[in-house]
Amino acid sequence: MTLSQHGFDSLATLSLSTADVSVLLRPKTLRIAGRLGNLALSNDNPAYTFREEFNQILSIQGQNFADFRYETYDSEQGPHKGIKSSVYLNAASLKFNFLKEPLRDIHLFVTQLTRLKGLYDAATQAAVQTASTIEMDQMRFEVSIQTPILVFPSDPVYRRDFLVMELGKIAARSSPEQRINKITATLNGIRLVSSLHADGNVVSLQMIENIDISADILQVTGIDRGTDSDRPDNQAC
């Protein structure tokens, strides 16, 4: 997909190599699975010429952008008794080159699409209504997103120097059992690195290295407050 200004100048090209989605309907269950292939956003604006390694605004590190799956179950039968639905997402690492001028023009282009506001408002309202009906204590989910990478070039036209921020691998999963739902979330490998090029040599400096964050959340439902007034509905550690 090409983003054009006034129908003439090309601002950027958004490409998605492949996209496969399958839907399986049964009397009491639903399964939706999909895979998104290589995703890329490149700068095509003739007003800005950058070094080749920075001209790709957005790219992925890996073969596929994302694998996802959503399933609903018959919560009264089978191995998923007590579980009504599950969500699975495995996403590759996104690399984002911060190019101020092209991003500004793309932002202006998007803000001019006022005719899409009605569609956006309708989709937002539908999403809110759907979310209110989801019972989180009966949903199992597993999410894994490889570390997003932000690259800040010092001078994308003439120099190869840059600052890299790796936001860390994101992982979260839930284990609902009867009235207790345990959620584990981690953020691993946060890094901030500068890379300088001079006389054919590369000098890297680690400013932030391998910071890990983890959290465990325990959600309890159906607590009898008449006999157990001190136990919290949610605990985090």
Secondary structure, 3 states (H helix, E strand, C coil): CEEEECCCEEEEEEEECCEEEEEEECCCCEEEEEEECCEEEEECCCCCCCCCCCCEEEEEEEEEEEEEEEEECCCCCCCCCCCCEEEEEEEEEEEEECCHHHHHHHHHHHHCCHHHHHHHHHHHHHHHHHHHHCCHHHEEEEEEECCCEEEEECCCCCCCCEEEEECCEEEEEEEEECCEEEEEEEEEEEEEEEEEEECCEEEEEEEEEEEEEEEEEEEECCCCCCCCCCCCCEEEC
